[in-house]
Amino acid sequence: MPRWLFPLLVLLIAALAALLVWAWSTDYILIDKCLDAGGVWEQEARVCALPVTTIRS
């Protein structure tokens, strides 16, 4: 393995870790999951409001 490859891999891993920390700290992933599930994100309370439906057979 070339000597320059190790620092490059460390830098790449650090960048990916920083991206994940940013995504979780800004609620980006939570908001995306909420909207994908059909919910509404309530910013003030930082919660996802999902509609309740009843399925009758």
C-alpha positions in Angstrom: 0.0 0.0 0.0 1.5 3.4 -0.9 2.4 5.7 2.0 0.1 8.5 0.9 -3.0 6.3 0.9 -3.2 5.9 4.7 -3.5 9.7 5.5 -6.1 9.9 2.7 -8.2 7.1 4.2 -8.0 8.7 7.6 -9.1 12.0 6.2 -12.0 10.4 4.3 -13.2 8.6 7.4 -13.0 11.8 9.5 -15.0 13.6 6.8 -17.7 10.9 6.8 -17.9 10.9 10.6 -18.2 14.7 10.6 -21.0 14.5 8.1 -22.9 12.0 10.2 -22.5 14.1 13.3 -23.8 17.1 11.4 -26.8 15.2 10.0 -27.9 13.9 13.4 -27.3 17.2 15.2 -29.4 19.2 12.8 -32.3 16.6 12.8 -31.8 16.2 9.0 -32.2 12.4 9.2 -35.1 12.5 11.6 -37.0 15.0 9.4 -36.3 13.0 6.3 -37.6 9.8 7.9 -40.6 11.6 9.2 -41.6 13.0 5.8 -40.9 9.7 4.1 -43.3 8.0 6.5 -46.0 10.6 5.6 -45.8 12.6 8.8 -45.4 16.3 9.5 -42.3 17.6 11.3 -43.1 20.0 14.2 -40.1 22.1 14.5 -40.8 23.7 17.8 -41.3 20.4 19.6 -38.9 18.5 17.4 -41.3 15.6 16.9 -43.0 13.9 14.0 -46.8 13.9 13.9 -48.1 10.9 12.0 -51.7 10.6 11.0 -53.6 7.8 12.8 -55.7 5.5 10.5 -58.0 2.6 11.4 -58.1 -0.4 9.2 -61.2 -2.5 9.5 -61.6 -5.9 7.9 
